Amino acid sequence: MSAAAATAPPCHSSRPSPLNPNSRATPASIAAGNKPNAVSTTRRHLANLDRLLVKPPPLPLPVQHRKPPASEVPSGDDAEAATPDDDRSSHGGLLNALNLSTFLPFTRKPAVDEMSPRSLAYMQRLLTLSPRLSPKGSIAGEWRRYHGEGGWDGLLDPLDHNLRRELLRYGDFVQAAYTAFHSMPSASEAAASHGGQQHRTLVLPDRSYRPTRSLFASSSLTIPPWAQRRSAPGWLTQRTSFVGYVAVCENEREVRRMGRRDIAVVLRGTATCPEWAENLRASLVPLTDGDDAPKVAKGFLSLYKTPGDHVPSLSASIVDEVKRLVELYKGEELSITIVGHSLGASLALLAADELSECFSSTGTDHRPPPIAVVSFGGPKTGNRAFAERLQRRDVNVLRVVNVGDVVTRVPAPIAREGYVHAGGAELRLQSRDSPCLRPDAGPACCHDLEAYLHLLDGFAGSGRPFRADASRSVARLLTFQGPSVKRAYVERARVLGFEPASPRTATANGACADGQYGYLASPT
């Protein structure tokens, strides 16, 4: 189609279309001498046709409840039972009609599962599988501030759009670690034992970064044979598993935009039975000798320090690879960002503590690269002495927390005295702010990483509505958190021909049996 046809104004004339063989010119138009120009008329009709073809599918009409005749109106108890559930005539009345419930939240019905046509059109855009990334702004002049210097003061509430973009990218890095593990969970240690430095199914969503080494965590516990079910896959009980990777930004344009070369350490959450068993070992153990030594959870430290049969410990792998990259890019402006979800968030704090000690004891005149930790749904890791040591070593910690996520509140103070969250900044999200999630979303949804990223993409600030221009697709939420997504989104997805993938139909690379692209999210 030519550019002229695509930009031609739509035809609103009552003149019959020459493209319709059944139409005839009216005598009045012929008598007036208005003979249509074939070229201009064809262009106008093609422009209208083009507008019709790119127009989104029609929105479903709202359900209209027909009032029964007076003779059919039941009385007594039957009348109350026959009232439709979504009748809003008695809920807000004039307030709903004037749309004042938006400005008066206390008048809003808490669990209404309805959406306006405008919201449905916005929802249709969110259901697309094509990524709609927000534009990247240069942060070279203030990159240290965006990396946590000053505790992210003035960037969290309201949330700075550049910081949102950076946090979403780091969250997608963790999703890539989940996908790589679930695509080949039992081949992780075997690949490493044959000299493989990278998990072969690991694909980063941001190609500016290149993974340089795969990371493996080993448990000191083994599942006894009597506790293993024959029908369960072998990877559920394996002692060593792929847990993350180290990546470095190699795109020079992106390095200039960020103002430094970033080294990312990415760690996923709990997935195997030995990892779950380590999570339950919540007694505090000291990191060093002394009465006032920092203490951390025994299970987290075990996963961090225990070597595997064919691989080094997670601690040794992270320190060796980060030191190698720092030496490789010696003389450049560098930063180290450690990001994790759930269990990975606690392992990230342990890695940050060890790396900060390594670079502070080098004795060189060159300023060591700053270290930042981005934690999604992380539990408490250690005692107050551990949190204070991280602060003294200038480790910047940003905790992204969903208010409804119970994992961020464990271990409970009444059960384990001495546990505190690592200091730093906190970004609090709420599932009820999302137009897509149900107000009664369960704990599994509140802890899911994709739910975190969805809420982060829409968060503008405390007390502010969900961002109208939030562009992250909700296809991933439909895939693994379908019961927690509002019914209108599920039904609209079916109208658009999108059927969410299920864990049983997803293949190793994330593709589904029906050809749609599925996403393997957190196992929670």
N, C-alpha and C positions, 0 to 999 in steps of 0.2 A: 504494500500500500504506500503511495507516495506521501511526502510530507505535507503537501497541500491538502490531500484528502484527510489526513489525520488531524489537521488544525482547522479545517473548515467549520464554520458555525453550524449548529443543528438547524434543520429545516422545520419551522413551525407553521408554514403556510398550509392553507386548506386545499391547495391544489393537489389533485391526485398524483400519485407517484408514477413516473414513466417506467419504473422497474416492475410494476405490477401489471401483468397482461390483462387482468380483468377490469382495470380501471379505465375510464374514458374521460376525456376533457369535457368540462361543462360548457354549454353554449355561451354563458355569460363571459367566461374567460376568453373564448375565441373571438367573440364580438368586440371585446375591449382591446384586442390586438396583443394580448399578453402571451405571445408564443414562447413556450419554455425553451431556454438554451440547453441543449443536450449535455454539454460539458459541465456547466455550472450545476445543473440539477443533479446529474450523476454524482458529482462531488459531494453535494449536500446530503444525498441519501446514503452514500458510502460513509460519510462522517457520522450520520445517525446510526448506521449499522455498526460502525466501530464502537460507538458509545454503548450500544446495546450488548456487544460481545464482551466488553471489558467490565460491564456492570456486574457486581457480585450477585450471587444467587439471592432470590427474594427471601426476606426475613419471614419467619413463621408468624402468622397472625395470632394476636393474643386470644386466649380462650374467653369466649363470651358466655356467661351463664344465663340462660333464658329463664326469666321468672315464670313460674307456673301460674296458671289461672287461679283465681281465688277459690274456685271449687276444689282444686287439687292440693291446696296448701294444707299440709298436715298440722295437727294441733297437738299440744301437750309435749310429751317427751320425744315424739317422732319428729316434731318440728326442729328441735335442736339437733337431732342426728342427721337430718336432711340438709343442714346448712353446709355449703361447700367449704373446704378447708381454706381456700385462698380468697375468700370473699373479704375484701378490705373495706367494705362499707362502714363497718363498725370499728375500724382500726385507723384512726387518724382523720377520717372524713375530709374536712376542708383542708387540713394540713397536707394530706397526701395530694389532694387536687391542686393545691398551689405549690407543691414540691417544697414545702417548708420543712419537711422532716430532715432534709439535708443539713439545714442550719440549726435545727433543734434535735440533736441526737437522742435526747431522752424520750422523744415521741415516736421514735422509730421502732417498728416491730422487730424483735431480735433475730428471728430466723426465717425471714421471708426469702423464698427461693425463686424470685421472679426478677426479670430484667426488662428495661425499656428497650424499644427498637434501637435507639442510639447505642445503648450498652451492648446489644447483640451484634451490631455492626463492628464495634470495637472488639468484641469477643471473637468475631470471625477473623479479624486480622491477627489476633493472638494465636489462633488455632493453626496458622500456617506453619509448615515445617521449615520454611526458608528463614535463615537467620537475618535479623534486622538489628545490626549493631549500631549503637549510638556513635556519633562522630568522636574521633580522638582529638583532644586538645593537647597542646604542648605543655608539659609540666617540668621542663628542663630547669627553669629558673627557681622552682620551689620543690624540687624532687625530694629533698630531705624532709620537708614538712609533710609531704604525702607519704613518706616512708615512716613517719611516726615521730620525728623530732618535734618536741613540744606536745606530745601526747595527742596529736591530731586535733588540737584545739581550734575550734571554729570551722571544722570540716564535717562534723558528724551530725549536728542538729542545728540547722537543716543540712542534709547530706549533700556534699559537693559532688557535682556531676562527674568530675574527673576521678575523684576517689571512688565513686560508685563503679565506674568503668574498670578501674584497676581491681577492685574487690571481686567483681563478677568474673574477671579473667582468672584470678587465682582460684575461685570456686570451680570454674570449669576445668582447671587443671586437676583438681581432686576428682571430679567426675570422670576424667580420662583415666585416672588410676583405678577407680572402681570398674570401669568398663574393661580395661586391660586384664584385671584380675579375673573377673567373671567370664571373660571370653575363653581364657585358658588357665583355669585355677590350678590344675594338677601338674602343669608343665613348667611351673615357675622355677623350682629348685633344679630340675633337670636341665633347663636351659642355662642356668647360671653355672652349673657344675661342668658344662662343656665349654666354658669360656665366654658365653654370651654376656655382653655388657648391657643390653637393652632388651626389654620384653618385646617380642616380635609383633604383638598386637597392639602396642602402645602408639596411639596417634593423638597428638596434641591439637586442640582446637585453634590455638594461635600458633601459626607456623613461624612466627618471629623467634620462637624459642625452639631449641633442639635438645632433646633428652640425651644426656651423656652417660648415665649409669642407672641401672635398676637397683632398687633397694629391697631387702628381704628381712623380715622379722622372724625370729625363732623363739618358741616358747620353751621354758624349762620343764614344762609338764607334758606328759604323754597320756593319751586317752587309753585306758585299759581295754583289752579285747572284749571283755564281757559287756562293756558299755557301748560298743560299736554295733550299729545296726547293719545288717547285710545289705539292706536296700539303700542305705545312705551312700552318696558318692564319697570316694576316697579323700578328696580334697578337704572335706569337712573336718577330718581328724588329723590332717598332716601337721607336723610340728613346725615346718618352715613354709612361709608363703610370701608371695610378692606383695609388698605393702606400699610401694611408692617409687619415686625416681628423683633424680637430680637433673635439672635443665638449666640452660644458660641462653640468654638473648644474644643471637648472632646477627640479627638484621640491623645493619648500620643505621638505617633511617629510624627504626624504632629506638635504637640506642640514643640517637640525637634527640628524639622526641621526649624520652624519659630523663635525659640528662645524665645517664650513667648506664653501665652494663649490669643487668640484674641476674643474679644466680638464685634459682628457685629450688627449694627442697619441698616436695609434695608427698603427703602421707594420707592414706585412706583410713577409714574406720574399721570397726570389728566386723569380721566375716566368717571366721572358722571357730570350731568348738574350743581348741586350746586358747585362742584369743579371748573368747568369752570367759573361760576358766581363769585366765590371768586378770580379767577385769574384776573378778570377785575377791581377789587377794588384795584387800584394801588396807592392810596394816601398814603403818608408816615405817620406813627404814631409812637410816642416815646415808647421805651421799659421801660424807667424809667422817673422819674421827672427831670426837669432841661432843660435849654435852649440848652445845648450842648449834650443832651441825644442821644444815638444811635436810629435811626429810621429804620423801616422796612415796607414792603408793608402791608397794612391793611388786604387784603384778606389772605395772607400767615399766618399772626399772628392769624387771626380768626380760620383758620383750625387747627392751632397748639394748641390753648388754649381753644377752645370751647368743653365742654363735651357733650356726647350724652345722649339719654334718658336712656340707660341701661349700658353705658360704660363710664369710665373716659376720660378725654381729652387725646390727643396724648402726650402732654407735661408730664402729670402725669404718664402715662403708661411707657414712655421711662425712665424717671428719676427713678421711683420705681424699674423697672426691672434691669436696669444697676447697681443701688446701691446694689440690692440684689446679683447680680452675683459678684460684686467686693468684697462684704463681704464674699460670699461663698468661693471664691478662694483667700482669704486674705493671704498674705505672698508670693504669686507667682508673677512672672513677667507677667504683664497684659498690654493689649493695647485695645483701643476702636476705632473702625473704623465705621464711619457713611457714608453710600453710598446711593445715590439717583439719579434718572433720572428725568429731567424736573421739575415739581412741587416738586417731592421728593428731588431734589437737594437743593431747597430753604428751605424746611422743615428740611433737614439735617443740614444746617447752623444754624437754630434756635435751634435745639437740641444740637449742639456742643457748642453754646454760653451758654446755660443753664447748661449743664453738666460741662463745665469748671468752671463755677461759683460755682457749688455745691461742686466739689472736691477741689477747692482752698480755700474754707471756712470751711473745716472740722477741720483744726487746728492740724492734726496729723503730726508726724515726718516722716511718710512713704511717699515716693515720689508718687504723684498721677499718675495713668496710663495716658500715652500720648493719645491725641485725634487727629484723622485725619479724614478729610472729602474728599471723592472721589465723584466728581460731574460729571455726564454725561449730557451734553446739558442743563445746568441749566441757568435760567434767572437771571437778577440782582435782588437782594433781599432787600438791604437796602442802606443807605447813607454811606458816607466816615467814619463817626464816628463808625458805626457798623463794618465796615471792619477793622478799626484800633483797635477796642476792641478785635476782634478775634485774631489779631496778637499779642496784648499785653498778651493775655491769652495763648499764645503758641499753638493755634489751627492750625494744618497743613492742608492746603486746596490745593487740586489738582483738577484743572478744565480740564476735557477732552472735547475739543470743536471741532466740525466740522465747517470748514470755511463757508460752505453753509447753516448752521443752523441759521435761523432767530430768533429762540427763545433765543439764547444766546445773542442777541443784544437788547432785550426789557427789560424794557421800553426804548424807544429811548431818547437820551439826549434832543432833541428839544421838546419832549412832556412832559417829567418829569425830571425837574432839580433835581440834588442831588443824583440820583442813580449811584452807582459804583459797580463793581464786588468785591467780597471779595478777599483780597490779597492772595498771595501764588503763586504756580507754575501753568503753563498752558501747556497742551499738545495739539497741533493743528493738526487736521487731515483734509484730503481733499478727497472728493468722487471721484474726477477725477484720483486719484492715483490707484484706484482699477481696476483690469482687469475684474471684474465681473459687476460693475455698469456702467450704461450709463453716458457719460459726462454731459448730460442734466438732471440728476436725479432731481426730484422735491423737494420742501421743506418738504413734508411728509417723503420722504426717508432720507433726510439729518438729520431729527430729530429723526428718528426711532432708538431705542436702539440697535436692532440687526445690523443695518448698522454701528453704532458706534463700536460695538464689532468686526465686520468684518474688518473695517478699522484699528482698534487697533491691531488686530492679524497680519495684513500685514505691519504695519508701522515699518520702520527700522530707519528712520531719515530724516531730512529735505533735499530735493533734491535727496533722494535715491529712487530706484525703489521699488515696492511692494515686500515684502519678497517672495522669491521663495519657501521657505519651510513652508509658512503659511498653516495651516492644518484645520482651522475652516470650518465646512460645510456651504455651501451656500443654503442648503435646506430651512432654515428659511427665507432667503431673497426671495426665490422663492415663499414662502407661502404667505407673506403679502406685499412684494414689487416687485412682478413680473413685472409690467410695467417699473420699473427702472432697471431691470436686462437686460444685453445685450442679444440680440436675440439668439446668438450662444449658450449661456448657457441654455436658455429655450428650444431650439430645442434639444440640447444634453441630457437634462433631459428626454425628451420624448423618445429618442432613448434608454436610459438606463432603461426605464420603470418607471421612477419616475414622478408622477403627483402631483404637489404641492397642499396641502390642502387649501381650501378656508374657510373664516370665517363661511360660512353657513353650510359646511359639517363637520366641526370639532366638535367633541363631548365634553362632559364636561371634560374629562381627557386628552384632546389633541389628541386623536386618531381620525382618519378620517374614513369616510365611506368605503374607498377602502382598509383599513387595513394599510396604511402607517401611519407613525407617524407625526403629525402636531405640530406646535409650535404656541402658542398664544403670539404674541409680543405686542409691544406698540399699544394702540388704535389709535395712530396717523398714 
